Amino acid sequence: MSERRASTGITVACAQMDPELGDIEGNIDRTERGIREAAARGAELVVLPECASGGWAFADRGESERAAQPLVGGPTITAWQKLSAELGIWVCGGFGESTADGALYNSSVLIAPDGVKSLYRKVHLWNTENLAFDPGDLGYPVVETPFGRVGMLICYDAWIPESFRSLAVRGADLALAPSDWVPNPHQPADMPPLAHIMVTAGAHSNQMYVAASSRFGVERGQEFIGRSAIADHTGWLLATAGDAEEVITASIDPVGSREQRRNDPFNRPLGDRRISQYALGEVETGLA
Amino acid sequence: MSERRASTGITVACAQMDPELGDIEGNIDRTERGIREAAARGAELVVLPECASGGWAFADRGESERAAQPLVGGPTITAWQKLSAELGIWVCGGFGESTADGALYNSSVLIAPDGVKSLYRKVHLWNTENLAFDPGDLGYPVVETPFGRVGMLICYDAWIPESFRSLAVRGADLALAPSDWVPNPHQPADMPPLAHIMVTAGAHSNQMYVAASSRFGVERGQEFIGRSAIADHTGWLLATAGDAEEVITASIDPVGSREQRRNDPFNRPLGDRRISQYALGEVETGLA
């Protein structure tokens, strides 16, 4: 058992940074700094924030288009791929994606040293993102890796419990969440940030690890809180960041803990579902 | 607008107590104390804990059966109905339910001064409850009341996000959650109890109010934490209890806030769902 854990466990890192709107080259440098620090600290996987390639607060679709790039051959993905191969570290990061048919997505990519392994397109656009991006159309892909089955979600997706749940249903052990977390207007001072509550609830209810890398700083008046967080499968946080540039790390073992998670004698909120009893379609009356 | 709020808003109360295993008459007295205090403090609706009629820690099905009662004509429901009519207060509480065909449910009831309005049977049994009860078979009913559309869930149901979601899909403005919250074995001292995290996440992601009444005390070695909580539709807690006998109250307006909740410019996690992108069936591989 301990041998198995030793062979499957990894160090995961979240590199928190402050990307600059439209500055593709400068942001490549910023992400490189985080990726190199994560690798130097022994991480096998590093998560970067949402829209780490070109910033977030686009005024319109023209602006987001100028900062976007294709998955294959784009400058940021190319740079991350090169660093991944050089350092032997997996890289997950958010980027503005343009496609050949003119679509624009708030996307994230999972890159292994030998190539791109997964692409996710943000399903739930938040606020003014609707002016800059098309809603994601790939659902919630999950891929096998040496450190477990991995899926992605982006920022506000974590507010909608179907995001974590869809990953869990598809077998994910670990959710990676590039994020640009903003302050909650009603946040009480004596409670954790709402983002941490969503991460803890999502990790616990789905018995999966979560690594969420957020940004800090201000863009066009929109403040970001940082506070990147890594949760284990109980939901509680193994590591958290402050509100400045920082790389946080945690030791996790998504593969080695599968048996324990499956047979948890205390709580089994994923296995205890009773699908026949639910109403999960369109809202039948009222609010939405 | 203020007139509308004044006409639809209510004071909701949670009466936290320590029921005794198998002591039906004593527990009627305990709940009466909480109901009367809630009414005296101006509450139009009071929520009692899970299994407030006969306790929780049943060793086997024989024991839970001896403490159970039918919905119609059972001593506890009869007593609550009488108090509801006398005091003009709605009562929601948990009770062990027996049926004519020999089923046993961990149930909750919503009683108006003029009669029973809704019955819920706990969908997700936790731990040893599986020895004492049958799993609920009514899904998540929602009923119209003068203070909004109301549904119920019980304790561990809140750990499974489909519970809150099913209520929201059926149009609920307010979820009532009779609970017997237990300590989380991994609870960090510097974080809110996991139960509060689940209530906050459920209320926020579904833009609904939640009133959760928990018990305290120890039954057959099982500790309960109390910490009853009332959340508004942002998820943040309006009132919380400690770990002793206590009635907490909060002013809420589920009907008057519908427009505001529907058009929240900041977050609309219920309205922003994209059902076509989800995987919500049986787990496809792995954990469960």
Interface residues (C-beta under 8 A of the other chain):
Chain A: V123 H124 L125 W126 N127 P135 G136 D137 G139 Y140 R149 Y156 W159 I160 P161 E162 R165 S166 A168 V169 R170 G171 D173 N184 P185 H186 Q187 P188 M191 P192 L194 I197 M198 T200 A201 G202 H204 S205 Q207 T234 G235 W236 L237 R258 R261 R262 P265 F266 N267 R268 P269 L270 G271 D272 R273 R274 I275 Q277 Y278 A279 L280 G281 E282 V283 E284 T285 G286 L287 A288
Chain B: V123 H124 L125 W126 N127 P135 G136 D137 L138 G139 Y140 R149 Y156 W159 I160 P161 E162 R165 S166 A168 V169 R170 G171 D173 N184 P185 H186 Q187 P188 M191 P192 L194 I197 M198 T200 A201 G202 H204 S205 Q207 T234 G235 W236 L237 R258 R261 R262 P265 F266 N267 R268 P269 L270 G271 D272 R273 R274 I275 Q277 Y278 A279 L280 G281 E282 V283 E284 T285 G286 L287 A288
